Amino acid sequence: MFSGGTYEEVARWLGNFLASHAKRENPRAEVILDRREEREGRSYSVRFRLGSRLGSVCELDYREVAENREKLAWCRALAETARARVRELAGPPGAVVGRSE
């Protein structure tokens, strides 16, 4: 263990943080956080789900999350990433993100 917290503590924080920001974009958004045994102490895999749509995998390094979770700028960037991924899922099928039609 180091100053950033144990793997499980950081996982709990990460799941809550991502869910909070995803739900600000869409209340039905869900976060799927993979922290299976083979990842323990190394990384997390995150996906967002909105209804039947499932987003792509986002890999997050455990130490990076643990060391940066108290840094406002890092958290702000992570929150925006979560919200952007949910917005992408909420768009119409086949829509290109960032392009108006």
N, C-alpha and C positions, 0 to 999 in steps of 0.2 A: 504494500500500500504506500502511496505517496500523497502529497498535500491535496491532490485533486479528488480523492475519494476512491473507494473500492469499485471494482467493475460493476457490481450490482447497484451501488448507490448512484453511480454515474448513469447507468442504464435507466434507472427509475426517473432521474432528473431529465434525461434526454427524451424519454417517452412522454412525460408530462409537458415539457417545453414544446415539443413538436406538435402534440395534440392541441395544445392551447392556441398556437398560431395557425394551425391548419383549420381549426373550427372557427377562427375569426374570419377566414375566407369563405368557408361553407360549413354550417353546423353539422352536416351529415358526413363530413370528412373523417376518415379513420387513419390511424398510424399503425403500421405493422413493423414492429421492431424485432429483428432476429438477433438473439444473443445466445444461440445454442452453445453447447459445451466446447465445440471446436473453435469458436471465436473468443472464448473467455480470455480476458486480459489483453486482447489484441484489437478487436474491432466490433462494429455494429453494422448491420445491414438494415436499411430503412426503406419502406415503400409506403406510398399513400394510396388509399382506396376511396373512391367516391361512387357509391352505388355498385354497378357491375364493372366499373372502370378501375383498373389497377395500374399504377404508375411504375416507372422503371426503378431499378434498385439504385440506392445511393449508399455508398460505403463511407463510414466515418471511423476514423482511428480513435481508439479508446483514450490514449494519452492526450491526443489533441483536444478531444472533448473535455476531458478532466482538467486539463491545464487552462483551458480558455473559457469555461462556462461562467466564470465571474467577470469576464471582460465584455463590456457593453457593446463595443463595435463588432466583436466576433459573434455575439448573440444576435445582434441586429441583422447581420448578414445571414445567419442560419435561419432566423425567423422569416426573412424575405425569401429565401430559397424554399422553405416549406410552403409559404403562401403562393409562390409562383407555381410550384408543382401541383397544388390543389386547383389553381386557376386553369392550368393546362388540362387537368382532368375534367373540369366543369365545362370546357368548351365543346362545341359541336363535334361529332365524329369526323375525323379527317382534317380538322381545322389546324392551321399553321399558327403557332403562338407568335404574337407580336405583329400580325398582319391583319389589317381590316379588309373585309370583303363587301 
